[in-house]
Amino acid sequence: MQNAVLRMRGIYKSFPGVRALQNVDFRLCEGEIHALMGENGAGKSTLIKVLTGVYVKESGEINLKGLDKPVTIKSPQEAQKLGISTVYQEITLCPNLTVAENMFIGRTDELIVNWKKRIEKTNVILSSLGIPAKATQQLSSCSIAVQQMVAIARAVDMECKVLILDEPTSSLDDQEVSKLFSLMRDLRDRGVGIIFVTHFLDQVYEVCDKITVLRNGELVGEYLIRDLPRVELVSKMLGKELGDLSSLHNETACDIARQQEIVIEANELSSDSGIKPFNFKTCKGEVTGFAGLLGSGRSECVRAIFGADHVTGGEIKIHGESVRITSPLKAMKKGIGYLSEDRKRDGIIGDLSVRENMILALQVMRGFFKPFSKAQAQAFADEYIKILGIKTASADTPISSLSGGNQQKVILARWLLTHPDYLILDEPTRGIDIGTKVDIQKLVLKLAEEGMSITFISSEIEEMLRTCSRLIVMRDLNIVGEIKGEDMTQDRIMHTIAGGATTHGDS
Amino acid sequence: MATHDNTINHARSASIIRSIVKHNIFIPCAFLILLLLINIFINPGFLKVSMGTDSNGHPVLIGNLINILSNATELVILAIGMTLVTASSKGQDISVGATLAISGGVVMRVLCGNETQPSSLHAPIIVALLLGCLAGMACGAFNGILVSRFKIQPMIATLILFTAGRSIASMAMGGLKPKAVSSFGYYGNFIPGFPIPTPILITVLVIIITMLVLKFTNLGLYTRAVGVNAKASSLNGLNPSLIKFLTFVVLGLCVGIAGFVQSSRVQTVNPFTIVPSIEMDVILAVALGGNSLGGGKFNMTGSIIGAYTIQTLTSMLMTLNVNTNAVPVFKAAIIVILVVIQAPIVKAFFSALMADLKSKNNRGKGDDTYVVVE
């Protein structure tokens, strides 16, 4: 038996009306990467927050290696002192400071600071962990991945025994993820216990040693990675056998020919985001996808169509008629909906209620002097809460208190309410649980069948293969290819994304 | 069976109490009531309203309560506008006192022309009111453009008119300090023969119009949406800059109305002493109403109650014969208490305390409110 660095036993935590954690046990050993899995609302975040002192547990015991007494963790600072460090999905460092300043901020009582020494020390740590950053560089000038690595380096330097990575990969591209993983493996080999929270199954199987599954605030079990095939993991997370995940497929793919009605056509469209002029068209009931790495111009294309960026050239035709779209409102009135990429920043209006968030787009289209009555708005909210199965205490609940997946469903409802002819979904499934992912994918196929044209953008190629009938591949702000029908395979897409060089090997 | 019903009734009344306590205007209301109670304790006749006569023999209502309601007019009207500005721009307009002097000055100039003691008004009062409001809205538009178009922080942007406003008002009045004929005083005092002070009527009218506007337009929803998340709002077809600009113009309109009432009270305007540091009282009213000064959601009723609370406090200190120079100290002391009680951290402490008490109670009774899913 390995040396356990952390043991949590019989943890209980509840919020008004909800038992968030019931009798949960968790054990982390030295030198392992341990995935904490579960759907949204399963209790992962609550468990992490109990461990990091954000929440105080109601009962149960937390034991740390080297301490003979159970510990009570009352604040994140205390957790840090005990050697528990967390790196969140959102960078919690200060982007306006340098890397070295971030490494040492809030960690010392020294009155006089020897910056030269610190910068040297930082450079040593960075190079020993293979992080491509300089100590004197301003943090915001590093990529998100490097910023995350700096956060990890900081944790490592504080001699953490338990490192929690909460969804660290959701805004990284593949290369960055693999860099992060080699850093994680390196730390594991040094004996750090790592808790890895993610929604990406691939990543779990790539990097983890053990999995603990939670469901509805209860422990389902702890498994060695080799004992738990993917399908079983999913079924354990959902609490049921999952037959339909793999069977989902876009069957309208072959039917495009019979639906020749072109809904949207963009000619040489460009915007101030730097996107190269591009052409795009989509037919009624077609699901198109933009594939490419982060920053390849996927979002910039659809943002130009929606008028979210300032359009600098080209034209858009809707149902064959040339239109000028200069603002989102004009696009909305022409029947375009856009679910934006970054849910927290560009999607939800945090403090407003689920109901207000839902009706917002439709309300804006209807006009300033025609507010919906509360009863009308409530009726819309009730309808879509039911249709999409949104889990919320009521329509009056602030959207920020919902789980990620449910927030996304509310935003989806917002756009469905406007009954668009053409709906753009930019990363609708990022950071949300598998159940909701499948729900959204099914919904996309159903809407397309009913005649809506949809553009679906996702970082997960599998997901795009499942939902789209045609993929537009982008690289460096250019469209570099279009793949449909038989050609739509993961290999082919990867090669197109990577470009000519990799198709012919390393030559 | 009877005990069972009892428990249900008990639970129901408990939940009603809880929903009242949780309601977002509970704390502002509680403050106001507490202040009134203290006043009654000090002066048992505090609430008494009686019918008297003014110097011209017309019937008028007299009483502390009437004074507070009447004197709070400018504060209430300004708080309404300030609430919207705070929500949309995440900042405050500190120039309202100075711009009020400008619109008051414009009113006086229109009514008196270049005379210091005109025997009759130079223009119909409605024209003076409209031009006063226009002046206020122009100042609001100036602030609004700086904030929404040039993205200057509201406090810095409005610092400009805060600094220059009172001098501009003096220039607008041609350097004179005219006194208008007494018929202009009807709007700040009484209409002969009608016993309720006119400012109270104006306040009621403004409050009603505000509530109607909030109900029948999307001003409230748009303002909150932009205040909470301007980026997401713009992707929903809103124009955040325009909405911020509009809230400043609305505040300007409020300034215009308040300036009109204020100048009518004494039928003259001294631009350098009119409504001294009212901007701080207005901002406090908004804060006391339970609004975050960081913008986003707003609570209009709370702000209005907050304005009355501050006026009650001021009047209370006056009636207690506190030395005028010492009034700010007492005011500050009481406001510290009010603000601290409303601070989220203190609220969280109390709700945790309540939950603790409740769970102890429940454990005593042996019933568990949670359903444990097996």
Boltz contact constraints between the chains, C-beta under 6 A:
constraints:
  - contact:
      token1: [A, 19]
      token2: [B, 370]
      max_distance: 6.0
  - contact:
      token1: [A, 308]
      token2: [B, 235]
      max_distance: 6.0
  - contact:
      token1: [A, 328]
      token2: [B, 235]
      max_distance: 6.0
  - contact:
      token1: [A, 328]
      token2: [B, 237]
      max_distance: 6.0
  - contact:
      token1: [A, 329]
      token2: [B, 237]
      max_distance: 6.0
  - contact:
      token1: [A, 332]
      token2: [B, 237]
      max_distance: 6.0
  - contact:
      token1: [A, 340]
      token2: [B, 235]
      max_distance: 6.0
  - contact:
      token1: [A, 346]
      token2: [B, 231]
      max_distance: 6.0
  - contact:
      token1: [A, 346]
      token2: [B, 232]
      max_distance: 6.0
  - contact:
      token1: [A, 346]
      token2: [B, 235]
      max_distance: 6.0
  - contact:
      token1: [A, 347]
      token2: [B, 232]
      max_distance: 6.0
  - contact:
      token1: [A, 349]
      token2: [B, 225]
      max_distance: 6.0
  - contact:
      token1: [A, 349]
      token2: [B, 228]
      max_distance: 6.0
  - contact:
      token1: [A, 349]
      token2: [B, 229]
      max_distance: 6.0
  - contact:
      token1: [A, 349]
      token2: [B, 232]
      max_distance: 6.0
  - contact:
      token1: [A, 350]
      token2: [B, 228]
      max_distance: 6.0
  - contact:
      token1: [A, 351]
      token2: [B, 228]
      max_distance: 6.0
  - contact:
      token1: [A, 351]
      token2: [B, 296]
      max_distance: 6.0
  - contact:
      token1: [A, 351]
      token2: [B, 297]
      max_distance: 6.0
  - contact:
      token1: [A, 360]
      token2: [B, 236]
      max_distance: 6.0
  - contact:
      token1: [A, 361]
      token2: [B, 236]
      max_distance: 6.0
  - contact:
      token1: [A, 364]
      token2: [B, 236]
      max_distance: 6.0
  - contact:
      token1: [A, 364]
      token2: [B, 237]
      max_distance: 6.0
  - contact:
      token1: [A, 364]
      token2: [B, 238]
      max_distance: 6.0
  - contact:
      token1: [A, 368]
      token2: [B, 217]
      max_distance: 6.0
  - contact:
      token1: [A, 368]
      token2: [B, 218]
      max_distance: 6.0
  - contact:
      token1: [A, 369]
      token2: [B, 217]
      max_distance: 6.0
  - contact:
      token1: [A, 371]
      token2: [B, 218]
      max_distance: 6.0
